[in-house]
Amino acid sequence: MPAIFQALLPVIVLIACGYFTGRLAWVSAQGLQDLNKLLFNVLGPALLFHTLSGVHLEQLDLQPVMMYHTLTLAWLTLWVAVYGLTQRGCMRALAGTYSNAVMIGIPLITLAYGPEGQVYIMTLVSVHALIILTYATLLFELAGAREHNQSGQTAAQQSLLVTLWKTIKGAVLHPVSLPAFAGLMFAQTGWVMPEAIDKPMGWMGQAYSPLALLLVGIQLFQVLGKGLPWRSSSSTLGSSIRWREVFQMVALKNVFHPLLILAGGWALGLPPLPLTVMMVTACMPVGINSYLFATRYRVMEAEVSLSLSLSVVCAVVSVPLMLALQKILMHGS
């Protein structure tokens, strides 16, 4: 267990530094938005391209990534069936399924498991949004059309196809998917990146992880400590928060989703490192894209925001517990 906490310690320290940076108001709300743009549009793509540009397809082990997405899609579908095909039910299922694999997953895996583990997380991340968010959009749109029909409103049938096309196009051209795919394609050419380009991209990639974790801490402070309706005594929204749903989303994301991935990987006999990377990714907190869906469809915005913050805290406990459970399973098999 001490070795597990030692791997997590740099992540915890950087998030804590970010939290106190936010508390001291050293980064404004606008500055946070600008840094997020820098992270996702410059540093993240540089890291993805630089890492995957040296990976050949024949060297990739795609079985862990396929297992992860197959089980995750089944998990999402299951909870939509349990909660009902409504936008609220879809939102609860998505928040309990979609991991923060980029801002927290990449830094954690990179710091804990080095370049070999980084290749697995990069491969997963390169198709994560494309697969899960496209499927989630389909579910949300179907649920919305169903709710409109039940309420007697008419919905344009063309809107579903238009929305799906925009989603697929946006996922393919996403600053995560596009540079990852471009890096893999470049690697297959056998060309060597000129040092004048390779070195700056490497530097930008190295800057990604610490900045991402600092921003997670700043965002955590802003969510927990500023402008929340449930923290305002004058607001009536606090009493309308469905806390049971918040705790359910956190439990699904931080505990039951990683248990599913761990069980699936163990049943398939995956080697320790890829199984660990897939399981730790499933342990990651509620992804920020879940909140974007909540704001887009105007459903459960407060609950999802709160579950995102709580799941960051819970991940500090759930990750080492799941790693300890994996160790027990590996020694027992």
C-alpha positions in Angstrom: 0.0 0.0 0.0 2.8 2.6 0.7 4.1 2.1 -2.9 0.6 2.8 -4.2 0.3 6.0 -2.2 3.8 7.0 -3.3 2.7 6.8 -6.9 -0.4 8.9 -6.2 1.5 11.5 -4.0 2.7 13.8 -6.8 -0.8 13.9 -8.2 -2.3 14.8 -4.8 0.3 17.4 -4.2 -0.2 19.1 -7.5 -4.0 19.1 -7.2 -3.6 20.6 -3.6 -1.3 23.3 -5.0 -3.9 24.1 -7.6 -6.6 24.3 -4.9 -4.7 26.8 -2.8 -3.8 28.7 -5.9 -7.5 29.1 -6.5 -8.1 29.9 -2.9 -5.5 32.7 -3.0 -7.2 34.0 -6.2 -3.9 34.0 -8.1 -5.8 32.8 -11.2 -9.0 34.6 -12.3 -12.0 32.8 -13.8 -11.0 34.2 -17.2 -7.4 33.2 -16.7 -8.6 29.6 -15.8 -10.6 29.5 -19.1 -7.5 30.7 -21.0 -5.3 28.1 -19.4 -7.8 25.4 -20.2 -7.7 26.5 -23.8 -3.9 26.4 -23.8 -4.0 22.9 -22.2 -6.5 21.3 -24.6 -5.5 23.1 -27.8 -1.7 23.3 -27.5 -0.1 21.2 -24.8 -2.4 18.2 -25.0 -2.2 17.8 -28.7 1.6 18.2 -28.6 1.8 15.4 -25.9 -0.5 13.1 -27.8 1.2 13.5 -31.2 4.7 13.3 -29.7 4.0 10.2 -27.8 2.1 8.3 -30.5 4.4 9.4 -33.3 6.9 6.8 -32.1 4.4 3.9 -31.7 3.9 1.4 -34.6 0.5 -0.2 -35.0 2.0 -3.7 -34.9 3.4 -2.9 -31.4 0.1 -1.8 -30.0 -1.9 -4.2 -27.8 -5.5 -3.2 -28.7 -7.2 -5.9 -26.6 -7.2 -3.9 -23.4 -8.7 -0.8 -25.1 -11.3 -2.9 -26.9 -12.2 -4.6 -23.6 -12.5 -1.2 -21.8 -14.8 0.4 -24.4 -17.0 -2.7 -24.9 -17.6 -3.1 -21.2 -18.1 0.7 -20.7 -20.7 0.9 -23.5 -22.5 -2.0 -22.0 -22.3 -0.3 -18.6 -23.7 2.9 -20.0 -26.5 1.0 -21.7 -27.4 -0.9 -18.6 -27.8 2.1 -16.4 -29.9 3.9 -19.1 -32.1 0.9 -19.0 -32.2 1.0 -15.2 -32.9 4.7 -14.9 -35.1 4.9 -18.0 -34.6 6.4 -21.5 -35.0 10.0 -20.3 -32.4 12.8 -20.5 -32.2 12.7 -16.8 -31.6 8.9 -16.8 -29.0 9.3 -19.6 -27.3 12.0 -17.6 -27.0 9.8 -14.5 -25.7 6.9 -16.6 -23.1 9.0 -18.4 -21.8 10.6 -15.3 -21.3 7.2 -13.8 -19.5 6.0 -16.9 -17.3 8.7 -18.5 -13.9 9.1 -17.0 -11.7 12.2 -16.7 -9.0 10.3 -18.7 -7.3 13.4 -20.1 -6.8 15.9 -17.3 -6.2 13.4 -14.5 -5.8 10.0 -16.2 -2.9 10.9 -18.4 -0.8 12.7 -15.7 -1.5 9.9 -13.2 -0.6 7.0 -15.5 2.5 8.9 -16.8 3.8 9.6 -13.4 3.1 6.2 -12.0 3.8 3.8 -14.9 6.2 5.7 -17.2 6.3 5.6 -21.0 5.0 2.0 -21.3 1.9 2.8 -19.3 1.6 6.1 -21.2 1.2 4.3 -24.5 -1.8 2.4 -23.2 -3.6 5.5 -21.8 -2.9 7.4 -25.0 -4.3 4.7 -27.1 -7.4 4.6 -25.0 -7.8 8.4 -24.9 -7.5 8.6 -28.7 -10.9 6.9 -29.2 -12.5 7.5 -25.8 -14.5 10.6 -26.7 -15.2 9.5 -30.2 -16.9 6.2 -29.1 -18.6 7.1 -25.8 -19.7 10.7 -26.5 -21.1 9.8 -29.9 -23.1 7.0 -28.4 -24.2 9.2 -25.5 -25.4 11.8 -27.9 -27.5 9.2 -29.7 -29.1 8.2 -26.4 -29.7 11.8 -25.3 -31.3 12.7 -28.6 -33.5 9.6 -28.6 -34.5 10.3 -25.1 -35.3 14.0 -26.0 -37.4 12.9 -29.0 -39.2 10.4 -26.8 -40.0 12.9 -24.2 -41.2 15.4 -26.8 -43.5 12.8 -28.2 -44.9 11.9 -24.8 -45.6 15.5 -24.0 -47.4 15.9 -27.4 -44.7 18.1 -28.9 -43.5 17.5 -32.5 -39.8 17.1 -33.0 -38.0 17.4 -36.3 -36.8 13.9 -37.3 -33.9 15.5 -39.2 -32.5 17.0 -36.0 -31.2 13.7 -34.7 -29.2 13.0 -37.9 -27.9 16.5 -37.9 -26.9 16.4 -34.3 -25.1 13.0 -34.7 -23.2 14.2 -37.7 -22.0 17.3 -35.9 -21.0 15.1 -32.9 -19.1 12.6 -35.0 -17.4 15.4 -36.9 -16.5 17.2 -33.7 -15.2 14.0 -32.1 -13.0 13.2 -35.1 -11.6 16.8 -35.3 -11.3 17.0 -31.5 -8.0 18.2 -30.1 -7.6 14.8 -28.5 -8.6 12.5 -31.3 -7.0 14.3 -34.2 -3.4 14.7 -33.0 -3.5 11.1 -31.6 -4.6 9.7 -35.0 -2.1 12.0 -36.8 0.7 10.8 -34.5 -0.1 7.2 -35.2 -0.2 7.8 -39.0 3.1 9.6 -38.9 4.7 6.7 -37.0 3.7 4.3 -39.8 5.6 6.3 -42.4 9.0 5.6 -40.8 10.0 9.2 -41.1 12.0 10.9 -38.3 10.8 14.2 -36.8 13.3 17.0 -37.2 14.9 17.9 -33.9 13.8 21.5 -34.3 10.2 20.3 -34.1 10.5 17.2 -32.0 12.2 18.9 -29.0 9.7 21.8 -28.6 6.8 19.3 -28.9 8.5 17.2 -26.2 8.8 20.2 -23.9 5.2 21.1 -24.4 4.2 17.5 -23.7 6.2 17.6 -20.5 4.3 20.8 -19.4 0.9 19.2 -19.9 0.7 16.9 -16.8 1.7 19.4 -14.0 -0.4 22.2 -15.5 -3.4 19.8 -16.0 -3.3 18.8 -12.3 -2.9 22.4 -11.1 -6.0 23.3 -13.1 -8.0 20.4 -11.7 -7.2 21.8 -8.2 -8.2 25.4 -9.2 -11.4 24.1 -10.7 -12.1 22.0 -7.6 -11.8 25.1 -5.5 -14.1 27.1 -7.7 -16.7 24.4 -7.8 -16.6 23.8 -4.0 -16.1 27.3 -2.8 -17.6 29.9 -5.2 -21.0 30.8 -6.6 -22.7 27.4 -6.0 -26.5 27.6 -5.6 -26.4 25.1 -2.7 -24.0 27.3 -0.8 -26.1 30.4 -1.0 -28.6 30.8 1.8 -30.7 33.0 -0.4 -31.2 30.4 -3.1 -33.9 27.8 -3.1 -31.9 25.5 -5.4 -30.0 24.0 -2.5 -33.0 22.2 -1.2 -33.8 20.8 -4.6 -30.4 19.0 -5.0 -31.1 15.3 -5.3 -28.2 14.1 -3.1 -29.1 10.5 -3.5 -28.4 10.8 -7.3 -25.2 12.6 -6.6 -23.9 9.8 -4.4 -25.1 7.2 -6.8 -23.2 8.8 -9.7 -20.0 9.0 -7.6 -20.4 5.4 -6.5 -20.9 4.2 -10.0 -18.0 6.1 -11.4 -15.4 5.6 -8.6 -16.2 2.1 -7.4 -18.5 0.0 -9.6 -17.2 1.0 -13.0 -13.5 0.1 -12.1 -14.8 -3.1 -10.5 -16.4 -4.0 -13.8 -13.2 -3.3 -15.8 -11.1 -5.1 -13.2 -13.3 -8.2 -13.4 -13.4 -8.1 -17.3 -9.6 -7.7 -17.5 -9.0 -10.5 -15.0 -11.4 -12.8 -16.8 -9.6 -12.2 -20.1 -6.2 -12.8 -18.4 -4.8 -9.4 -19.3 -1.1 -8.7 -18.3 -0.7 -6.6 -15.1 0.3 -3.3 -16.7 -2.5 -2.9 -19.3 -5.1 -4.2 -16.8 -3.8 -1.6 -14.3 -4.0 1.2 -16.8 -7.6 0.3 -17.9 -8.7 -0.1 -14.3 -7.1 3.1 -13.0 -8.7 5.0 -16.0 -12.1 3.6 -14.9 -11.3 4.9 -11.4 -10.9 8.4 -12.6 -13.4 11.0 -11.5 -16.5 12.1 -13.5 -15.3 13.5 -16.8 -15.7 17.2 -17.5 -17.6 16.3 -20.7 -20.4 15.0 -18.5 -20.9 18.5 -17.2 -20.8 19.8 -20.8 -23.7 17.4 -21.6 -25.6 18.6 -18.5 -25.3 22.3 -19.6 -26.1 21.4 -23.2 -29.3 19.6 -22.4 -30.0 21.7 -19.3 -30.5 18.7 -17.0 -28.9 18.0 -13.6 -26.3 20.8 -13.9 -25.9 21.2 -10.1 -25.9 17.5 -9.4 -23.3 16.7 -12.1 -21.1 19.6 -11.0 -21.2 18.4 -7.4 -20.6 14.8 -8.4 -17.5 15.9 -10.4 -16.0 17.5 -7.4 -16.8 14.7 -5.0 -15.5 12.1 -7.3 -12.1 13.8 -7.5 -11.8 13.5 -3.7 -13.1 9.9 -3.7 -10.6 8.9 -6.4 -7.8 9.5 -3.8 -9.2 6.6 -1.9 -10.7 4.4 -4.6 -7.6 4.2 -6.8 -5.3 2.7 -4.1 -8.1 0.4 -3.0 -8.7 -0.9 -6.5 -5.0 -1.4 -7.1 -4.8 -3.3 -3.8 -7.7 -5.5 -4.9 -6.0 -6.1 -8.3 -2.9 -7.2 -6.5 -4.9 -9.7 -4.4 -6.5 -11.1 -7.5 -3.2 -11.4 -9.4 -1.6 -13.2 -6.5 -4.5 -15.5 -6.0 -4.7 -16.5 -9.7 
